[in-house]
Amino acid sequence: MDYSRYLDCLAADFARLRAVAPTDLGAPVPTCPGWSVADLTRHVGDVYLHKTLAIREGAEPEPWPPAELASEEPLALLDRAYADLRAEFAAHDPKDAAGSWYAPGRYVGFWIRRMAQETVIHRIDAELGVGAPVAPVPADLAVDGVDELLRVFVEYSVAEWAESFREILAGSPGWTFAVRADDTAWSVRTGPGVFRVTDGVADTADVTVTGPPAAMLRWLWGRELAAERSGVSVQGPSEAVAELRRCIVVATQ
């Protein structure tokens, strides 16, 4: 995907989030236990402001969020933060430097991609919270989101912060996963201290996960409800699937 496409997706998903959130700010968000839609809205605003400053100041601000943001009304914060974020993106070339926890992604374009993916996931959270229909996720954005989750979040995190995954992976017998979203596929290999992602799939795998791109994105991010038919087929040992799930949770928390 090119950066203009990410920005278009960001705009569309922000508009959807902004439209559905006010319908019931007090509703619980089933995919974010303990959060209301208001909490979710505030979180997205906090994230937008954090990334705006990461670009503007060349480093991610810490600690975050500052106490004064807590007194701002969630929708007002969201609107202000989104306007600031888009202005910051417009003021920079995607190749310009920016602060980032992800060492290969210390440039503005990384945050353009990340905020497009952040927003589509959280607008789904908002839709599920207020009971609105979940709008379609474009296939290209969903495939990109699966790739980002597996490589940028999990593979990178296991390599950089191995101790955080020790409890999950130290006793792993070593599993192979074939993940297929329509015409795009990834192979994942786990083991003690290992989470490796490659393009395509091997002839055999311990676990095979297949489904349409949007359904795959939601399944991997844990954004489907138990009562839904997600459209994702999972075949393989439950303990292997649990290992994959736990790695994702730790990498994205």
N, C-alpha and C positions, 0 to 999 in steps of 0.2 A: 504494500500500500504506500502511496506517496503522501506527503504531509498535508496537501490540500484535502485529500480524502479523509485523513484522520480528523482534520478540523471540521469538515462537514458532518462527520459522524458525531463528534463532540457536540456540535451545535444542535443536532437533531435529538440526541439523547438528553442533553441539558433541558431542551424545551419540553420534552416529555416528562422528565423529573419535575420540572417547575410547574407543569400543569396538574400532575396528579397529587403531589405532596400536600397542597393546601386543602384537599378534600377531606382529610382526616389526619391532622398532625399528631393526634393522640393515639393513633392506632399502633399496636405492637407490630414489629417487623419480624415475621417468623424465621427469616433466614439470617437475622442478626439478633440472637437471643438477648433480651434485656434492653433493647433499644425500641423507642417509639419512632414514628416517622419524623417527628421533630428532631430527635437525636440524630437520625440518619442525615437529615437536611443540614444540621449544624456540622456534622462530620465532613460532609462534602465541601461545605464552605471553608472549613478549617484546612482541608487538604489543598484546595485551590490557592488559598493565601500562602500556604507553606511553599508550594511549588513556584508561585510568583516570586517570592523572596529568594528561593534557591537560584532562580535565574538572575534576578536583579542584583543580588549580593554575591553571587558566585559560590555560595555554600548553603547547605540546608540549615535553617535556623533551629537551634536547640537551646533550651527545652521548648516544647511546643505542645499544645497551643498556649499563648499568653493568657493570663487570667482575665484580662479585660474583654476578650471575645465572648466570655460566658454570659455577659449581660446584654449582648446584641440579639435581637429577635432573629430566630433561625432563617426565615425567608429573606429578611433584609441582608443578613450576613451572606447568604448564598448568592443573592443578586450582586452585591458589591464584590464578592470574591471572584465570581465568574467574569464580571466586567474587567477587573484588574488582571486576571489571568489572560483573557483574550487580548487586552492591550499590550501585555508583556510579550505574548507570542508575536503580535503584529510588529513590535518594535525590533525584532531580532530575526536573523537568518537561522534556520534550523541547525546549522553547523556551529553557531556561536557557543561558547563555553557556558556551562551551568554546573552548579553543585548537584551531586547525586550520590546516593549510597551505592549505586551500581557503577563500578569503576569503568566498564567499557561504554557507559552511557552518560558521560559528563558533558552533555551538550543539549541545547534547547530541544532538538528534535526528539530526544528520548522522552522528555516530558510531554511533548505533543502527543506522542503515541500513548504514553502511560495515562494521561488524563482522558483520552478517548476511551481507553479500556476501563479505567476507574469509573467513568460516568455511566457506561452501558451497564455495568454490574449493579451500580447503586440505583439506577432508575428501575431495574428489575426488582430490587429490594423494595423500592417505594411502591411499585405496582402491586406486589404481593402484599405489602402492608395495608394498603387501602382497599384491596380487593378489586383492583382494576385489571382489565385484560393486559397480559404481557405483550407489548408490541414486538413485532418481528425484529430479530437481530440480523443485519445483512451478513451474508455468508462470508464475504471477505474479511469483515471485522471480526467475526467469530473465529475463523481459522487463525487469524493473526493473534487473537486473544488466547487461544489454546497454546500456540507457539510461545507467546510471551510468558504465560504461566509456567509452562514446563521448563523453559530455558532460563529466562531472566529471574524468575522467583525461585524455583526449586533447585534446579541444577546449580545455579550460581550460589545460592544460600548454603547448600550442603558443602560445596567446595570451600566457601569462605568462613562459615560458622559451623564447622563440623560438630562441635560440642553440643550445639542445640539439637542435633539429630541423633546423638549417640544412643539415647534410650530406644529410639525407633529402629535404627539400622545396625546396631552392634551385633545383635543376634540374628540378623537377616540371613536366610540360607542362600540369598541371591535369586532375584526374580527377574523375568523379562516380561515386558508389557508391550503389546501392539495396540496403538491408539490410532483409529482411523476416523476421519471426519470427511465423508464423501471421498473426493479424489486425493486428499492430503493425508499423509500418514507419518507417524513418529514411532521410533522404538525407544523404550526406556529400560534401562538396566539398573537394578538396585543391588546393594550388598553392604557389608560393613564399611561405612564411610563413603559409600558410592551412590551417586544418582547421575546417570549419564543419559543424554538425549541425542539421538541421531535421526536423520531424515529416513523415511521409508521404514519398512518392517521386515524382519527376518521371516524365514519360512515357518518357523515354529516359535511360539511364545507361551509362557505360563498363563498369562491373562490377555484376553482380547477384549478391547473396548471399542465399540463401533456405534456411529450414529451421525445424524445430520450436524453440520457445524454449530448452529445455535444451541441445539440440545447438548452437544458435547461441551460447549463452553459453560453452560449452566451446570451440567453434571460435575465437571471438574471443580468449579467454584462452589459447589454445594448450594446452588441457587434454584433447586427444584424442590417442590413440596412432595411429601410422602404420598399424597393422594393423586398426584399427577402421573400421567404416563409420559415419561421423559423422552421416549424415542431412542434411548441409549441402551444397547445390549452389552452386558458384562458377562463374560465367561471365564472362569478360572477360580482358583482357591480363594475363599473369603479372606483368609489371613494375608494373602498377597495384596488384595484390593484394599484392605484396612491399612497396610503399610504405606501404600501410595497415598491414600487419603490423609493419613497422619502427617506425612511429609509435606503435603500441600498446606495443611492447616498451620503447621509450624512456620513454613516459609512465608505465609501471607498474613500472619497475625500482627 
